[in-house]
Amino acid sequence: MFYRLRKRLNGTRFWWAARGIYRTPPTPCDPHADCTIHTMLGRADFLMYLVAVKSFLRFQPAARIYAHSDGSLTPAQTTVLHEHVPGIRVISAVEADGKAGAKLNSFLLGWRARDASWRRVLDTELWCETPRRMIIDSDILTIQKPVAVLDWVAGNGGTRPLMFGAPLGPPSGPIPESTGTRHIQTVFREKLSAVAAGAGRPAEFYQGATSGYYGCGREVSVTEVERVIRAGMDAGVPMAEWGGEQCLVVYLLSTSNPIRLDPRKYTNFAPEVMPRMNDVAVAHFYGTFRYHAGVYPKLARTAVRELMTNPV
């Protein structure tokens, strides 16, 4: 009960802080660019997404924008997207289901039907028509000019994928197996040698990275997704648990010679990050600490104010 009340209160505070986004001028994308920014989007996350995408587009990345509806977007919300992000492509759930049915085998169709995270990893590949793509969640906020990301979007990173949240040191290998209840990512790392053998890839994993913000070419292809799912299942990893998709994405990126964004500037927000928020360019306000100390609403309000005073 208290959790639901706190969640509702936090949502209301964010709405009050960010509602001005509806009064900001349009921030166009580039529908002819060689990079596409994809987001799996639902009705409940609409305001967060509008702030996320416009806070990024104000720095004029050379990118197309695709929003993939999870089936809950309303016609009014779709209209708002077209008004605020000229050039955006909004993909309906019906369109996405049709393409998936024509392109995926029965095995992958079954995984796609599990939840929106699997739809995200598969559909963003199916709908990508550019050499590079980025996946961003709705709870991302671009606070300052993200120079490294803009360079990668423009093609200056070559063919290497882009990782967010990965440590600056070398990737970790397998960790010792333990007993009892563990998060799927722990189990995945325990079974990493077996997963790697089954997938035909190195046993390397950048712990701390996320599937909520990354860039790739065809490293996360439909073929590689299926190969890693099967390797994980054969190794005893409960891939169907929540977090399985993130393990898969992080593993594929970790073993593809990624460019790792500096975690001091591109960070998953947590209380320990607060003393250095002035240095952060992009923050991922996910999970438990999303509304900690009101940082997310405050920064969202600042981004809205800057969109009003410095239109693109």
C-alpha angles and dihedrals in degrees: 000000000000090000092054091046092050091047091052092047092050091049091052092050091051091049092053091048097045105031091100088074087086089064096050122106119259118279107207126209127212108255090190098052125121094237130062126204110212130194130177101223136193135182094255093057097043099110092046090050094050089054091044097051096040093046087057098041092054085076090056103235116192091247145124116225124224122181114194111206115221087210097269101085111115125225088247092055091049089053091051091052092054091047095048100036107037110203096027119144114218111197114204122220089244092055091046093049090051095052093044091051090053097043109033130071121234093263094058093040087059092052092045089056093057099080145321094275091064091044088053096054094044102037096048088058094046093050099040113111097170133080091245134034136183127204117208129177123226093249093066119113125192104212103171135011105299097215097174093049093047089052092051093046089052090055099256093127094067113218098326119117123240125239130197123203096012116139119250093239128077121298119268124246129212117322126215115277118248137183136245130041113340135171113260091246089059091051091047091054091046090053095039096117092054092044090050093049091050094046096043092235136113121281094246131129132174103217112211096034120123141216089215093081123021143122130222147156111216097320090110094049125158089251094053092044091056092044093054094044090054093044091051093049092048090050092053098255112146092232093173092065119101106275095037092110091052092051089052095048094045090048094050091048093044091056095047101072094258131199104238117212114228103265090212089065101027106044147165101235119244133149093267090060094062098089091059101038090117088069097048119107099179128018129191108213098197137155126333099006099042094116099025111150090347092278096137096052091045093052092043089055090051092051091050091050091051091049088055097047099037107036119189 
